[in-house]
């Protein structure tokens, strides 16, 4: 696998995982073969998460739209207390504060990299952060194609810094909240899939930076 292909594969995993956290549309998920495509990508870059993607697909195939919608609302939307708040600041800020300093920091990073949010939703929503990683991996792949080594290095540093500060640091807790909050096979398996994938990214990051892998693995163990 070439470096360009690897970047595109990682980018697409992030894109598909991001889509899973938006309001679910069972027919669209089936039409786009979301879980099947995710499974194929994971077989290449994170085989330990393949079974989780397979279970997600089974629930999409066998389940019904209303069950998915109700579980999504209970976990991530409300109107009552959220079982698994999908915002980084809730896990990173003292007192579990929504829209804290980390939210502002994330929004600033988006802007510095040419992105502006056009929705009334905190910048550290899990879907947005996963989409941002998708965007960065795409930029890296394009820079490889254009043989722009300096640009690849710059984007790579942004991606690694963002991964370390704003994904590894809270996604394991978030995924555990999902697992505790639902018995729905799709969302329970989605939590496992995301947790395992970010754990793989954490190990890759620790190796790239010469860190102790255990520093990351202990945070992301299922």
C-alpha positions in Angstrom: 0.0 0.0 0.0 1.4 3.4 -1.0 1.5 6.3 1.4 -1.2 8.1 -0.6 -3.5 5.0 -0.4 -2.9 4.7 3.3 -3.8 8.4 3.9 -7.0 8.0 1.8 -8.0 4.8 3.7 -7.6 6.5 7.1 -9.4 9.5 5.8 -12.4 7.4 4.7 -12.6 5.6 8.0 -12.9 8.9 9.8 -15.5 10.0 7.3 -17.6 6.9 7.7 -17.3 7.0 11.5 -18.3 10.6 11.5 -21.4 9.8 9.5 -22.5 7.3 12.1 -22.9 9.9 14.8 -25.3 12.1 12.8 -29.0 11.5 13.0 -29.4 8.0 11.6 -31.0 7.3 8.3 -31.2 3.5 8.0 -32.2 3.5 4.3 -29.3 5.8 3.4 -26.8 3.7 5.5 -28.0 0.6 3.6 -28.0 2.3 0.2 -24.5 3.6 0.7 -23.3 0.3 2.3 -21.7 2.4 5.0 -20.9 -0.5 7.4 -19.7 -2.8 4.6 -17.4 -0.1 3.3 -16.1 0.6 6.8 -15.4 -3.1 7.3 -13.4 -3.3 4.1 -11.2 -0.3 5.1 -10.7 -1.6 8.6 -9.6 -5.0 7.3 -6.6 -3.2 5.8 -5.7 -0.8 8.6 -7.4 -1.9 11.9 -8.4 -5.5 11.7 -9.2 -5.7 15.4 -12.2 -3.4 14.7 -13.6 -5.4 11.8 -16.0 -7.5 14.0 -17.5 -4.3 15.5 -18.2 -2.9 12.0 -19.7 -6.2 11.0 -22.1 -6.1 14.0 -23.0 -2.5 13.1 -24.0 -3.7 9.7 -26.1 -6.5 11.1 -28.1 -4.2 13.2 -28.6 -1.8 10.3 -29.9 -4.6 8.2 -32.1 -6.3 10.8 -33.1 -3.2 12.8 -35.7 -0.5 12.3 -35.4 3.2 11.8 -37.4 4.3 14.9 -35.2 2.3 17.2 -32.0 3.9 15.8 -33.5 7.3 16.0 -34.6 6.9 19.6 -31.3 5.5 20.7 -29.4 8.3 18.9 -31.6 10.9 20.7 -31.2 9.4 24.1 -27.4 9.1 23.8 -26.5 12.3 22.0 -29.3 14.8 21.6 -31.9 14.9 24.5 -34.2 16.6 25.3 -33.4 14.9 28.7 -30.0 14.3 30.2 -27.6 12.9 27.6 -26.4 9.5 28.2 -23.2 10.1 26.2 -22.6 13.8 25.5 -20.8 14.0 22.1 -18.7 17.0 23.0 -15.1 16.9 24.0 -15.3 19.8 26.5 -17.7 17.7 28.7 -14.8 15.2 29.2 -11.9 17.7 29.1 -13.1 20.7 31.1 -13.2 20.9 34.9 -16.8 20.4 36.0 -17.7 18.7 32.7 -18.4 22.2 31.3 -19.9 22.5 27.8 -18.4 25.1 25.5 -15.3 25.6 27.5 -11.8 26.7 26.5 -11.1 23.4 24.7 -14.2 24.1 22.4 -12.8 27.5 21.5 -9.4 26.0 20.9 -10.9 23.4 18.5 -12.8 26.1 16.6 -9.6 28.1 16.2 -7.7 25.1 14.9 -10.5 24.6 12.3 -10.2 28.2 11.2 -6.4 28.1 11.0 -6.7 25.2 8.6 -9.3 26.8 6.3 -12.5 25.5 7.8 -15.5 27.4 9.3 -18.5 25.8 10.9 -21.9 27.0 9.5 -24.1 25.2 12.0 -25.2 26.1 15.5 -23.4 23.3 17.3 -20.2 23.3 19.4 -17.1 22.8 17.4 -16.0 19.8 19.5 -18.9 17.7 18.5 -17.6 14.2 17.8 -18.8 14.2 14.2 -17.0 17.5 13.5 -13.7 16.3 15.0 -13.8 13.1 13.1 -14.6 15.0 9.9 -11.6 17.3 10.6 -9.3 14.2 10.7 -10.8 13.1 7.4 -10.0 16.5 6.0 -6.4 16.5 7.2 -5.7 13.0 5.9 -7.1 14.1 2.5 -4.8 17.1 2.5 -1.9 14.8 3.3 -2.8 12.5 0.5 -3.1 15.4 -2.0 0.3 16.8 -0.9 1.9 13.4 -1.4 0.4 13.3 -5.0 1.8 16.7 -5.6 5.2 15.7 -4.2 5.1 18.6 -1.6 7.1 17.1 1.2 7.1 20.2 3.3 3.4 20.6 3.2 2.9 16.9 4.1 5.1 17.4 7.2 3.1 20.5 8.3 -0.3 18.8 7.9 1.0 15.7 9.6 2.0 17.7 12.6 -1.4 19.4 12.8 -3.1 16.0 12.5 -0.9 14.4 15.2 -1.3 17.3 17.6 -5.1 17.3 17.1 -5.3 13.6 17.6 -3.3 13.7 20.8 -5.0 16.7 22.4 -8.6 16.4 21.2 -9.4 12.8 20.4 -7.2 10.4 22.4 -7.8 12.4 25.5 -11.6 11.9 25.6 -12.9 9.4 23.1 -12.3 6.3 25.4 -14.5 7.9 28.1 -17.1 8.8 25.5 -17.2 5.3 24.1 -17.6 3.8 27.6 -20.5 6.2 28.2 -22.2 4.8 25.0 -21.6 1.2 26.1 -23.1 1.9 29.5 -26.0 3.9 28.0 -27.4 1.5 25.4 -27.9 -2.1 24.5 -28.6 -1.2 20.9 -26.2 -3.3 18.8 -25.4 -0.6 16.3 -24.4 2.1 18.8 -22.7 -0.4 21.2 -20.6 -1.8 18.3 -20.0 1.8 17.0 -18.4 2.6 20.4 -16.2 -0.5 20.2 -15.2 0.3 16.6 -14.3 3.9 17.3 -12.5 3.0 20.5 -10.4 0.4 18.8 -9.6 2.5 15.8 -8.5 5.5 18.0 -6.4 3.1 20.1 -4.7 2.0 16.8 -4.1 5.6 15.9 -2.7 6.3 19.4 -0.2 3.5 19.1 0.9 4.7 15.7 1.3 8.2 17.1 3.3 7.0 20.1 5.7 5.1 17.8 6.0 8.1 15.4 6.9 10.4 18.3 9.1 7.9 20.1 6.9 7.8 23.2 6.0 5.0 25.4 3.2 3.1 23.7 1.7 2.2 27.1 1.0 5.9 27.8 -1.5 5.8 25.0 -2.8 2.2 25.1 -3.8 2.5 28.8 -6.1 5.4 27.9 -7.7 3.6 25.0 -8.1 0.0 26.2 -11.7 -1.3 25.9 
